[in-house]
């Protein structure tokens, strides 16, 4: 019989967070119901029955190199301007790499707890590799039902030395191919803004690259929990690989094609071989709000564990982020102030997930 942890929140926190057992460690004990620390308030829970599934077809990126380029540019820009997400195929990341990286993630999270815990913050052999659970558990009122390992890319040698054995080579290949795609996407969205960025500026805007592997164990009460709470991502773009189980939801802030869906949560169904692209806060700021970072969250499931592998393309910590002058001139007003990205990042990680409130750090109030 599994320990309940019901009367001792500290012991659960220590078991899951400090000792590195994670949510998977709880589930492996034979958990029959969700501990109180994971029960979300009703307004944060995800009602699967009330959400519809996104029916937008994926965008074929190979068409950027052909006679229908302008059509694809319009599709990408329209998605970035409204909901802040789209799916892509023929993206240049080999399908066998995608399958391998999913297998590697499952292999890593299948390790014994003590073999994952060696990567906890403070004991990891590298400050750029961190194993953890939830988002910022010390600041959350309700914990998220997720374990993860985060790997910051500095150079090939460090990745091959310090990233976990199961995933280092394939994660590196996945990262490099994805970043090549991100550079193309930046070119597309800047083209639509009438802005040309030189290569060194693009390098700075995606100078911090991170691969995360997320693991969402089966949950006895999915309706009471979330895998990840409502949030937008910090960077330029996020590239997300889903497995076939599903559970990703995006908020339809401003769907011009269907105004009735404004504010509705839409599930993004997994498409074999496709990658999900999220617009991040940095691109929203640079575009002065024309492009929208995607507010999204993740549901848990009682039937199968789930993995997802996002790549975050972020500015260098010392990069100054503000609306592009050409866009401000056209708009007549700057909606965001200049921020040093490291300060933006510290603010983002200093609070629990709460929708798109991270953007308030840079927002200029009109009042």
WOJO-V940534 format. One record per residue. N is the residue number from 1. RES is the residue in one letter. SS is DSSP state (alpha for helix, beta for strand, coil for the rest). Layout:
# WOJO-V940534
N	RES	SS
N	RES	SS
This chain:
# WOJO-V940534
1	X	coil
2	X	coil
3	X	coil
4	X	coil
5	X	coil
6	X	coil
7	X	coil
8	X	coil
9	X	alpha
10	X	alpha
11	X	alpha
12	X	alpha
13	X	alpha
14	X	alpha
15	X	alpha
16	X	alpha
17	X	alpha
18	X	alpha
19	X	coil
20	X	coil
21	X	coil
22	X	alpha
23	X	alpha
24	X	alpha
25	X	alpha
26	X	alpha
27	X	alpha
28	X	alpha
29	X	coil
30	X	coil
31	X	coil
32	X	coil
33	X	coil
34	X	coil
35	X	coil
36	X	alpha
37	X	alpha
38	X	alpha
39	X	coil
40	X	coil
41	X	coil
42	X	alpha
43	X	alpha
44	X	alpha
45	X	coil
46	X	coil
47	X	coil
48	X	alpha
49	X	alpha
50	X	alpha
51	X	coil
52	X	beta
53	X	beta
54	X	coil
55	X	coil
56	X	coil
57	X	coil
58	X	coil
59	X	beta
60	X	beta
61	X	alpha
62	X	alpha
63	X	alpha
64	X	alpha
65	X	alpha
66	X	coil
67	X	coil
68	X	coil
69	X	alpha
70	X	alpha
71	X	alpha
72	X	alpha
73	X	alpha
74	X	alpha
75	X	alpha
76	X	alpha
77	X	alpha
78	X	alpha
79	X	alpha
80	X	alpha
81	X	alpha
82	X	alpha
83	X	coil
84	X	coil
85	X	beta
86	X	beta
87	X	beta
88	X	beta
89	X	beta
90	X	coil
91	X	coil
92	X	coil
93	X	coil
94	X	coil
95	X	alpha
96	X	alpha
97	X	alpha
98	X	alpha
99	X	alpha
100	X	alpha
101	X	alpha
102	X	alpha
103	X	alpha
104	X	alpha
105	X	alpha
106	X	alpha
107	X	alpha
108	X	alpha
109	X	alpha
110	X	coil
111	X	coil
112	X	coil
113	X	alpha
114	X	alpha
115	X	alpha
116	X	alpha
117	X	alpha
118	X	coil
119	X	coil
120	X	beta
121	X	coil
122	X	coil
123	X	coil
124	X	coil
125	X	coil
126	X	coil
127	X	coil
128	X	coil
129	X	beta
130	X	beta
131	X	beta
132	X	beta
133	X	beta
134	X	coil
135	X	coil
136	X	coil
137	X	alpha
138	X	alpha
139	X	alpha
140	X	coil
141	X	coil
142	X	coil
143	X	coil
144	X	coil
145	X	coil
146	X	coil
147	X	beta
148	X	beta
149	X	beta
150	X	beta
151	X	beta
152	X	beta
153	X	beta
154	X	coil
155	X	coil
156	X	alpha
157	X	alpha
158	X	alpha
159	X	alpha
160	X	alpha
161	X	alpha
162	X	alpha
163	X	coil
164	X	coil
165	X	coil
166	X	coil
167	X	coil
168	X	alpha
169	X	alpha
170	X	alpha
171	X	alpha
172	X	alpha
173	X	alpha
174	X	alpha
175	X	alpha
176	X	alpha
177	X	alpha
178	X	alpha
179	X	alpha
180	X	alpha
181	X	alpha
182	X	alpha
183	X	alpha
184	X	alpha
185	X	alpha
186	X	alpha
187	X	alpha
188	X	alpha
189	X	alpha
190	X	alpha
191	X	alpha
192	X	alpha
193	X	alpha
194	X	coil
195	X	coil
196	X	coil
197	X	coil
198	X	coil
199	X	alpha
200	X	alpha
201	X	alpha
202	X	alpha
203	X	alpha
204	X	alpha
205	X	alpha
206	X	coil
207	X	coil
208	X	beta
209	X	beta
210	X	beta
211	X	beta
212	X	beta
213	X	beta
214	X	beta
215	X	beta
216	X	beta
217	X	coil
218	X	coil
219	X	coil
220	X	coil
221	X	coil
222	X	alpha
223	X	alpha
224	X	alpha
225	X	coil
226	X	coil
227	X	coil
228	X	beta
229	X	beta
230	X	beta
231	X	beta
232	X	coil
233	X	coil
234	X	coil
235	X	coil
236	X	coil
237	X	beta
238	X	beta
239	X	beta
240	X	beta
241	X	beta
242	X	beta
243	X	coil
244	X	coil
245	X	coil
246	X	coil
247	X	coil
248	X	beta
249	X	beta
250	X	beta
251	X	beta
252	X	beta
253	X	coil
254	X	coil
255	X	coil
256	X	coil
257	X	coil
258	X	coil
259	X	alpha
260	X	alpha
261	X	alpha
262	X	coil
263	X	coil
264	X	beta
265	X	beta
266	X	beta
267	X	beta
268	X	coil
269	X	coil
270	X	coil
271	X	coil
272	X	coil
273	X	coil
274	X	coil
275	X	beta
276	X	beta
277	X	beta
278	X	beta
279	X	beta
280	X	coil
281	X	alpha
282	X	alpha
283	X	alpha
284	X	alpha
285	X	alpha
286	X	alpha
287	X	coil
288	X	coil
289	X	coil
290	X	coil
291	X	coil
292	X	coil
293	X	coil
294	X	coil
295	X	coil
296	X	beta
297	X	beta
298	X	beta
299	X	coil
300	X	coil
301	X	coil
302	X	coil
303	X	coil
304	X	coil
305	X	coil
306	X	beta
307	X	beta
308	X	beta
309	X	beta
310	X	beta
311	X	beta
312	X	beta
313	X	beta
314	X	beta
315	X	coil
316	X	coil
317	X	coil
318	X	coil
319	X	coil
320	X	beta
321	X	beta
322	X	coil
323	X	coil
324	X	coil
325	X	alpha
326	X	alpha
327	X	alpha
328	X	alpha
329	X	alpha
330	X	alpha
331	X	alpha
332	X	coil
333	X	coil
334	X	coil
335	X	coil
336	X	beta
337	X	coil
338	X	coil
339	X	beta
340	X	beta
341	X	alpha
342	X	alpha
343	X	alpha
344	X	alpha
345	X	alpha
346	X	alpha
347	X	alpha
348	X	alpha
349	X	alpha
350	X	coil
351	X	coil
352	X	coil
353	X	coil
354	X	coil
355	X	beta
356	X	coil
357	X	alpha
358	X	alpha
359	X	alpha
360	X	alpha
361	X	alpha
362	X	coil
363	X	beta
364	X	coil
365	X	coil
366	X	coil
367	X	coil
